Amino acid sequence: MSNVLKDKLLRVVVGTSLAGAIIFAESDVSAQLPDLTQPVFEGAEVVEFESVFYTYPPSPFKVKQAEKLGIELELITEPSIRLTGYLAKPEGEGPFPAVVFMHGCEGIWAATEVWSDRLVAWGYVVLSVDSLTPRGEKYICGRITAANYWVRVLDAYGAKRYLSTLPFVDPTRIAVMGMGFGGQTVLHIVKQSTSTGLDMRPFRAAVAFYPICGEPEQIDTPTLVLIGSADHWGQWAEDCVRYLDGLPPPHEMTLKVFPGAHHVFDHPGLDFEDNGLIVRSDPEAAAEAIRMTREFLSERLE
């Protein structure tokens, strides 16, 4: 990847609340970083597609107040925008199952390509969604309102809709997968209220790596959550345990907490620390997470 990635990783994200409020501490850890300057997605096709739009209905309280005051409420619409993504596919005509890949708050980087290549090798079409560049952003850790989880939900469903038009994709077998902030987005994607509100069919499966787990709500998608017990970059395994315990039944969610694993444990070559926060590869946890992801997707998409 370009040197932009190295600049991104010089900033350390500090989680400060269950809701995921984030602040920054500046640090020069470049000497501890692996070589991540390789180009990203050389073999993938850059595609464009539209996010879905959403019209926000007024709350019941606002409706009652408007009736009392005799005023008319206006609907608020989240417009669709033109997005870009990296499309990669296995050899052959298909139709193949597919995965929509949602990056973290750091944007597209080398880890995105590693997972894309891995998923393609397993037989999946992969569309890695770039939610930042079309919005004029490169890095939003610490200010995720620049592309909040809800607009990223709309991005994911726009990607799903786009994949469904491709002749080599089976539109009934599309999953979504995300890392960090992308994983948090996944947990909003799988809410039953989301697919109902958008009037769209839910994804067939979902995988969330080290997400921020917020308030539990009924889900309608089989979901796998993978997180390290020592991940304190705004993600806390204990929150995900509480999330799972609070999910209304019925649901199909599996949570795996890897003892001693840190943030981005699945990407090789990372090992640095600042202000007590650690990013560190864990080969054993990574191998198990990769195995679980493959089996989970295979069971639900094949």
Secondary structure, DSSP 8 states (H G I E B T S, - for coil): --HHHHHHHTEEEEE-STT--EEEEE---GGGS----S-S-TTSEEEEEE---EEE---HHHHHHHHHHT-----EEE---EEEEEEE--SSS--EEEEEEE--TT-S-HHHHHHHHHHHHTT-EEEEEE-SGGGT-S--TT-GGGG-HHHHHHHHHHHHHHHTTSTTEEEEEEEEEEETHHHHHHHHHTBHHHHHHHT----SEEEEES----S---B-S-EEEEEETT--SS--HHHHHHHHHH--SS--EEEEEETT--BTTTSTT-EEEETTEEEE--HHHHHHHHHHHHHHHHHHH-
